[in-house]
Amino acid sequence: MSHSDGGVPGATATGTILIIDPKKLWPVMAARGALAILFGIFALIWPGITVLALALLFGVWALLDGISLLINAFRHGRAHADWRDWVPSLLAGLLGIAAAVVTVLMPVITVVVLTIVAAVLLIGVGVAEIVLAVRLRKLIRGEALMALAGLAGVIAGVLLLLWPVSGALVLTIMLGAYALVSGILLLALAWRLHSLARSEDVASPARPESSSTMRQRPRTS
């Protein structure tokens, strides 16, 4: 990946190395986007869904999304990335798994409880996505897609907390609409990362032990 200032890819002005590999990140974003779109479609085409069925559907989505976030966090953690590159994803992943456990194992979950759980999860994941977007800003163009997905989650979560007794129908529509918007944005980001990973201008991620001797790939004419 080329930079207008000729600097080393992944290096900030303070010399901090960002270990964010588009080749490893794009499949995670693609999986999260696809899962969100599937949930959104099911929710919107099934407006008369019962609270229990909605809880189960939401729980499965939260679990799979949480696992995807944990995979992303562990990959960056093992690469000794800065904690800001993986801790937000770790916390959001654990929050997703916790939300799945609550919604699936609670046999008589109410609309209010499900709304609060969903709102907390959307806000938590949204904040994590915004933090990661800020980190990606130092490495690639197109990070605004993730920031928008995170912002959509925060807004949807706040709206759910403001009207926790809006009913199952309203909750289903709001969750479905958010999931579709978020999923589309994440898929667009995944495609952007995939294109960067395939580009000959993308340099291999820097490793801490070799950051002082990082070399860029030769540019082709």
Number of C-alpha atoms within 10 A of each C-alpha: 18 16 11 5 6 8 12 19 24 23 16 14 8 6 10 13 21 24 23 24 21 21 18 16 19 24 18 21 25 23 18 24 25 19 20 27 23 15 23 26 15 15 25 19 12 15 16 12 17 14 19 18 11 25 29 18 18 23 24 21 23 28 21 19 25 27 20 21 26 24 19 24 23 15 18 24 17 9 16 16 21 16 11 15 24 25 21 22 27 22 17 26 28 19 21 31 21 17 24 27 16 17 25 20 12 15 10 12 15 16 21 18 17 23 24 19 21 26 23 20 26 29 21 22 27 26 21 25 25 23 21 21 23 16 19 20 15 16 23 20 13 16 21 16 22 27 24 19 25 27 20 19 28 23 16 22 26 17 13 24 18 12 14 17 16 14 14 20 18 14 24 26 17 18 25 25 20 22 29 22 18 27 25 19 22 28 24 19 24 26 16 18 25 18 15 20 20 11 11 14 17 20 20 19 18 23 16 15 9 9 15 9 9 16 13 16 13 9 10 6 3
